[in-house]
Amino acid sequence: MPTVSSRVIRFHEVGEPLEVLRVERIEIPDPPVGSVRVRVLATGLNPADWELCRGFAPGALPRGIGYDVAGSVEAIGDGVDRGSVRVDDVVLGTADLFGQPSAGAADVAVVNNWCPVPAGLDPVQAATLPMVVQTAAWALEIMGLEPGTTLLVHGAGGMVGYTAVQIALRRGAQVIATAGATFTADLEGFGARVTRYGEGMVERVRALTGGQDVDLVLDTARPSPGTLPDLIALAGGDPRRVMTISNHEEARALGARVNIDELRPGLTPLTALISQYAALAAHGEFRLPIAKSFSFEQWRDAVRLSLSGEPHGKVVLLPGLLGRREASA
Ligand SMILES: NC(=O)c1ccc[n+]([C@@H]2O[C@H](COP(=O)([O-])OP(=O)(O)OC[C@H]3O[C@@H](n4cnc5c(N)ncnc54)[C@H](OP(=O)(O)O)[C@@H]3O)[C@@H](O)[C@H]2O)c1
C-alpha cells in the first residue's frame, strides 16, 4: 500500500506545548518491520506528551504526540504474524514518541505494540490504557509488591495512581491512597483507604494505618516539590521504599527511587500488559474515567485541560470517530 496522507499534531522545536504544537498534513509511510498502520479512532493524551514538548527526551525533530492509540488496521508491516492481525481489525497499542515525525495524535499512526480491542470494550476506553497501565504495573513490579504489602499511592486521583491502586489491590496489597474529592468514592469502592493530599497528609495517613509505617510508597502525583520527605517519613524513613514517577531530581537527591531509572529487560512485556488490562476492562474489572473527549479540531482545548493539572480523568482525542460520535459535551 502506498503512503497515506494524514493530519498530525507535532512539534518542530521544544517549548511550551501550546506554543510549539501545530497541525500539519504529512505522508505516513508503510509500517516498518514489526508494526501496523492504523486509521486512528481515539488517542489518549498524557502529561508525558507535554514533557516531551518541553524537551524531556531530546531527539530528532519534528516529533509527534499521542502514545495511546485505538484504531483500525489498514496496513501490516513485514515480520508481523499475519495470523495474529488482519486489515480492518480494531486494535489498541502504542505509537513511538521518541524517533518518529508523527505519533498517535493523527488520522493515521504506526503502532508498535498492540492487541485486539476485546469485545465489550469501547475503542475510546481502550485508548486510555497503555501509558498508565505500563507505568503503574512496571513500577509496582520493580518495587516488588507482594500480597499483604501495605502500599501508599500518593496522587491516586491522577490516572497513573488510579491505575496503580487497582493493580495493587488485584495483587493482594493493602492500599492507602491520597486523592482529591473527585475519585475518593471510586477508590474506596475498589478497596483502598483514602485521604486527601496536601497540608496534614502525614497525620491523616498515620491515622489510617494506626500509626504504623507503610511498607512501600508509589508517588504518582504531578511534580510537587517538598512532598517526598513526607512520603519517606511514612515509609519509616527509608527512601528506598519510596518510588516516584514524577519528582525525579528531588528523589535522586534524597536517595528515593525513580521508576525510569530502573526499567530493565524482563519486566512483563507491554503487549501482555495491555492485553490483560483490556480484557479486564471489557469485563468491568478494571476501569479508568474519561474526563472529556475532544474532536481532532478541538485539540487545543484537550491540551489545555490536561495542562491544567486537574483534568480529573483521561483526556482523549477522537480523530476518526468524528461524525460517528460527537465529542463529549
Ligand atoms: N515516569 C513515567 O514513566 C511517567 C509516566 C506517566 C506519567 N508520569 C508523570 O506522572 C504524573 C501523573 O500522571 P497522570 O497521567 O496520572 O496525571 P493526571 O491524570 O493528569 O493527574 C492529574 C490529577 O492529579 C491530581 N492532583 C493534582 N495536583 C495534585 C497534587 N499536588 N498532589 C496529588 N495529586 C494531585 C488531581 O486529581 P485529584 O485532585 O482529584 O486527586 C488531577 O486531576 C505526571 O507528572 C506525569 O508526567 C510519569
The ligand as a MOL file (V3000), in Angstrom:
LIG
                    3D

  0  0  0     0  0            999 V3000
M  V30 BEGIN CTAB
M  V30 COUNTS 48 52 0 0 0
M  V30 BEGIN ATOM
M  V30 1 N 7.9490 8.4590 34.6230 0
M  V30 2 C 6.9660 7.8960 33.9440 0
M  V30 3 O 7.1540 6.8030 33.4390 0
M  V30 4 C 5.6270 8.5740 33.8720 0
M  V30 5 C 4.6000 8.0060 33.1290 0
M  V30 6 C 3.3540 8.5970 33.1490 0
M  V30 7 C 3.1730 9.7680 33.9000 0
M  V30 8 N 4.2090 10.3320 34.5460 0 CHG=1
M  V30 9 C 4.0150 11.5740 35.3290 0
M  V30 10 O 3.1830 11.2520 36.4310 0
M  V30 11 C 2.3530 12.3610 36.7600 0
M  V30 12 C 0.9060 11.8980 36.8050 0
M  V30 13 O 0.4900 11.4530 35.5320 0
M  V30 14 P -1.0640 11.1370 35.2880 0
M  V30 15 O -1.2320 10.6990 33.8940 0
M  V30 16 O -1.5430 10.2400 36.3960 0 CHG=-1
M  V30 17 O -1.6600 12.6050 35.5020 0
M  V30 18 P -3.1470 13.1410 35.5250 0
M  V30 19 O -4.1400 12.0370 35.3870 0
M  V30 20 O -3.2070 14.2850 34.5880 0
M  V30 21 O -3.2550 13.6800 37.0430 0
M  V30 22 C -3.9960 14.8000 37.3440 0
M  V30 23 C -4.6810 14.6260 38.6930 0
M  V30 24 O -3.7390 14.6430 39.7530 0
M  V30 25 C -4.3810 15.1310 40.9530 0
M  V30 26 N -3.5220 16.1520 41.5510 0
M  V30 27 C -3.3710 17.4360 41.1720 0
M  V30 28 N -2.4920 18.0670 41.9660 0
M  V30 29 C -2.0480 17.1500 42.8590 0
M  V30 30 C -1.1310 17.1970 43.9520 0
M  V30 31 N -0.4680 18.3000 44.2710 0
M  V30 32 N -0.9120 16.0670 44.6460 0
M  V30 33 C -1.5760 14.9260 44.3440 0
M  V30 34 N -2.4690 14.8150 43.3300 0
M  V30 35 C -2.6970 15.9320 42.5930 0
M  V30 36 C -5.7260 15.7310 40.5160 0
M  V30 37 O -6.7650 14.8320 40.9240 0
M  V30 38 P -7.4790 14.9620 42.3770 0
M  V30 39 O -7.2580 16.3540 42.8860 0
M  V30 40 O -8.9020 14.6400 42.0710 0
M  V30 41 O -6.8220 13.9230 43.2280 0
M  V30 42 C -5.6200 15.7540 38.9800 0
M  V30 43 O -6.8750 15.5920 38.3270 0
M  V30 44 C 2.6540 13.4330 35.7040 0
M  V30 45 O 3.5770 14.3400 36.2690 0
M  V30 46 C 3.2920 12.6450 34.5730 0
M  V30 47 O 4.1800 13.4430 33.7940 0
M  V30 48 C 5.4240 9.7550 34.5570 0
M  V30 END ATOM
M  V30 BEGIN BOND
M  V30 1 1 1 2
M  V30 2 2 2 3
M  V30 3 1 2 4
M  V30 4 1 4 5
M  V30 5 2 4 48
M  V30 6 2 5 6
M  V30 7 1 6 7
M  V30 8 2 7 8
M  V30 9 1 8 9
M  V30 10 1 8 48
M  V30 11 1 9 10
M  V30 12 1 9 46
M  V30 13 1 10 11
M  V30 14 1 11 12
M  V30 15 1 11 44
M  V30 16 1 12 13
M  V30 17 1 13 14
M  V30 18 2 14 15
M  V30 19 1 14 16
M  V30 20 1 14 17
M  V30 21 1 17 18
M  V30 22 2 18 19
M  V30 23 1 18 20
M  V30 24 1 18 21
M  V30 25 1 21 22
M  V30 26 1 22 23
M  V30 27 1 23 24
M  V30 28 1 23 42
M  V30 29 1 24 25
M  V30 30 1 25 26
M  V30 31 1 25 36
M  V30 32 1 26 27
M  V30 33 1 26 35
M  V30 34 2 27 28
M  V30 35 1 28 29
M  V30 36 1 29 30
M  V30 37 2 29 35
M  V30 38 1 30 31
M  V30 39 2 30 32
M  V30 40 1 32 33
M  V30 41 2 33 34
M  V30 42 1 34 35
M  V30 43 1 36 37
M  V30 44 1 36 42
M  V30 45 1 37 38
M  V30 46 2 38 39
M  V30 47 1 38 40
M  V30 48 1 38 41
M  V30 49 1 42 43
M  V30 50 1 44 45
M  V30 51 1 44 46
M  V30 52 1 46 47
M  V30 END BOND
M  V30 END CTAB
M  END
